[in-house]
Amino acid sequence: MKNKRRAMKIGLIIAFIAVLIYLITSINIYDKESLTDFFSTAKDDRNFSVFFTVISTALVIFFVPISWLNALSAFFFGIKGFIFIAIAGVIGSIVSFYIARVFQEDAMKIVYKIYNKKKRKVTLNEVIEKIDKFGMGYVFFMRSMPFIPFSIANFVSGFTSIKFVDYLLGTILGLIPGQFITNLFFAKAVSIKEDPIGAIIAAGIKIGYVVIILLWQKKSKYRVKE
């Protein structure tokens, strides 16, 4: 039984890596222009919104920044693109969470390696400790503050003892406001020539949201080390 489980895990890991290699070599998913070109080839299809949502969900799982996808959703769909990116973000976060729960050590090696490619203010061990301690509140905090990439936060949460319901609620409550405001900002920026006032208002809302989050961070018990 243990050998079968191990074989299954190894098979799924190989499949995960194979899909990642395919996405990198065929689409170059970590290049913004390549992603834009890829989606542009399907934008005239009547099911483009479904296609965009499904592909974006997969890209979230494979560590593509959700901010890139949000910008693309605004470019192709305008403000309503927020709906598609929200669905992709939530589903992607659920799948990533369970991948981390199932594969634990194997997934941790990959996530730690990706996260530590850059110098960070906070270590993943610290994040794991705080999720274990504060639960949903810290997940909400991670979704609201850009100190840890969205996709990384999905996997890291799966390494902890947090209950799935708490993780999901923290994700939804933190994801929806921030991504909506970001999408609004991108959508209005794209149409700034046609609606300059709208672009200015959207920029003001975006700046206001960032200021509120930064002020909250300074007083929060979850505050990231400087």
N, C-alpha and C positions, 0 to 999 in steps of 0.2 A: 504493500500500500504506500509506504513511504517512498519507495523507488518510483512508483507511478506518479506521485505528486511532484517529486523532484524532476522527473522527466517532463511533466506538463509545464512546470515553472520554467525550465530551461528552454522548452519549445516556445513558450510565450515571450520570453526575453529575446530570443533570436528573432521572432516575428516582429517585436517592437523595434528592435535595432534595424531590421531589414526595411520596415516601412519608413523609418527615419532616414535611412540612407537614400531610399527612393525619393522621398520628398525633397531632400537636399540636392540630389543630383538632377532631378527632373524639373523641379520648380524653383529651387534655390530659396527655400522658405525664410531664410534669415537675411534676405535682401529685400528692402521695401519696394524697389522698382520692379523686381521680378514678381513679387506678390501682386502688385498692381496690374502688371501685364497679364498674369495668369487669370485673375478675376475678370479682366476686361474682355477676354476672349469669350466669356459666357454671359456677359451682361445683357445681351439681347434675348436670351432664352426666357420664356415665360415663367419658368420655375427657378429663375436666378436667385430669388430670395431664399428658397429652400437649399439650393446648392451652396450659397454663401454661408448659411447658418451651419450646415453639416461640415463643410471644409474648415470653417473658423473653429468649430468645436474640436476637430482633430488638431488644428494648429495650436490651440491653447494647451492641449495635452503634451504637444511636442515643444513646449517652451517658447513659442513665438509670443512676443509682447502683446498683451491685449490692447494696449494703446494704439499699436499699428492697425490692428483689426478694427478698432473703433473709428479711426480716421478713415479707413477704407469704407466702412459702413455708412459714414456721413457723406463721403464722396459719391457713392453709388446710389444711396437711398434717401439722403437728407436726414431729417430728424427721426423719421420712422425707422431708420437703420438701428437706432438704439434697441428696438425690440429684438432684432436678430442677434445683436452682439450680447444682449442680456441673456438670451436663451443659450447661446453658445458658451458664454462664460459660466453659467450655472451648471449646465450639463458637463462641460469640460472639467469643472472643479470636482464634480461628483465622481466621474470616471477616474481622474487622477488620484483622488482620495482613496478609492478602493484598490487601485493599482499599488499604491504605497502600503496599504493594509495587508495585501496579499503577499507582496514580494519583500517588504521590509528591508533587510540588509542589502539585497541586490539593488533595490531602488535607491536606497540611501547613498550608496557609492556613486551612482550616476548624478543624483541631485547635488550632493556635496561637491562633486567635481565641477559641475556647471556653475554653481553658486560662487565657489571660491576662485573662479577665473579672474574676478575683479576684487579689489580691496573693498571690504565691507565694514560698516560701522558696528554691525551686530552679527554675531555668529549664529549659525543654525542651531547649535546646542542651546544658546540663550533663548531663541525663539521657541524651541521645543519645550523648554522648562516653563516658559510663560504661558504657553497654550495649555500645558498640563495644569498649571496653577489657576489661571483665570478663565479658561474655557471659551465660551461664546464671545465674551467681552473682548478677548485678545484677538480672536479671529476677525471680529468687526473692526478692531483697530488696524489690523494688517490690511484689510480691504480699503480702509479710508486713507491710510498713509502710504506713500510710495517708497517706503524704505526697503521693501522686499518684493521682488517680481511676483506677479499674480500666479503664474504657473508654479513657481517654486513654493509659494505658500500653500498651494493645493496639496502637493506631495508631502511637505513637511507636516501638515496637519494630520496626515494619515499615519505618520510615525509616532503620534502621541496617543494618549488615552482618552481624548475628547470623544464624546458621544456624537454619532453622525447627525442627529437632529440639531444639536447645538452648533455643530460645524456648518450645517446647511443654513440655519437661521442667521448666524453671524455673517456668512458669505452673502446671502441675499440682502440683508439690511445694509451691509457695507458697500456692496457692489452697485446696487441700483442707483442711489443718488449720485455717486461719483461718476459713473459711466454715462448717466443721462446728461449731466452738466458738461462733461467732456465731449459727448456727441453733439450737443447743442452748439458748443463752441466751434467744433470742426465744421459742422453743417453751415453755420453762419459765416465762417471764415471763407468757405468755398464760394459763397454767393455775396461777397462783400461789395462788389461793384453794383449789383442790383439792389442790395439792401444794406447800406453802410450803417444805418442806425441800429438795425437788428444785430449786426456784427459787433458793434460797440457795446450794446446791452449784454450780449452773450459773453463778451470778454470780461465785462464788469462782474457778471454772475460767477464766472470761472475764477476770477481773482478773489472775489469775496469768499467763495467756497474754500480756496486754498488758505486764505488768511484764517478763517474759522478753524480749519483742521490744524494749522500750525499753532494757533493759540491753545487749542485743546491739547495738543501734544505736550506743550510746555507744562501744563498743569496735570496731565494724566499720570496715573500710577503705572501705566504701561510704557512710559516714556523710554525711547531708545537712547542708549548711551551716546554721548557726544564724542 
